[in-house]
Amino acid sequence: MKLESCHRKCVQRLLRAYEVLRHGVVMRPRMPKGEAQKLARRLGKVIEMIRADRDRWSKVAEHSDMMLEEELRRLEGLQQNCGRLRALSRQGREPGDLELPGLLFGLESVFVDAGGTARGIAHTDYGEREGPFLNFMYEALHHLPEDLRPRSKQGLGSRWERIYQQRKNDGDPAFHWAMNENHVRLIADLAS
């Protein structure tokens, strides 16, 4: 597949933003055990408090040039994603790459916009994974610094299968940073 310059720029922004986000995750200290649940409960209390006195909070939001419903959705998204933070506190394990699904969904969006269709992974008779989108992802990710690149195409294919299947089964309601072009641009600009 031949990418137009607008698609190449989008991939470059995604990769820069991922690099900024990923290095931020690597440097974050481990979250103490139970902290994610506490954080989720506290966010829940804030959401309940706002909903209980919606009229007053609407006025506060209006004077702050904010949309109350949008802010509530953001808080709910943070609360739902607290479960992902638990991966940071599991003892004996390195934190998972919490930003990779967002990057892969962003690359998927570029791939489809550029005319790609098949995003699934096929298995050869030898049990190896292949497909046009896997090739696209692997090539794109090899423009990242070495410490952020996938170790193998097969490993990347396996990870995409799990992420894709989870989204297919659950609808994956989580906010993914790569799906908001302005968000990607702002993060990518931090690397410039």
Secondary structure, 3 states (H helix, E strand, C coil): CCCCHHHHHHHHHHHHHHHHHHHHHHHCCCCCCCHHHHHHHHHHHHHHHHHHCHHHHHHHHHHCCCCHHHHHHHHHHHHHHHHHHHHHHCCCCCCCCCCHHHHHHHHHHHHHHCCCCCCCCEECCCCCEECHHHHHHHHHHCCCCHHHCCCCHHHHHHHHHHHHHHHHHHCCCCCCHHHCHHHHHHHHHHHC
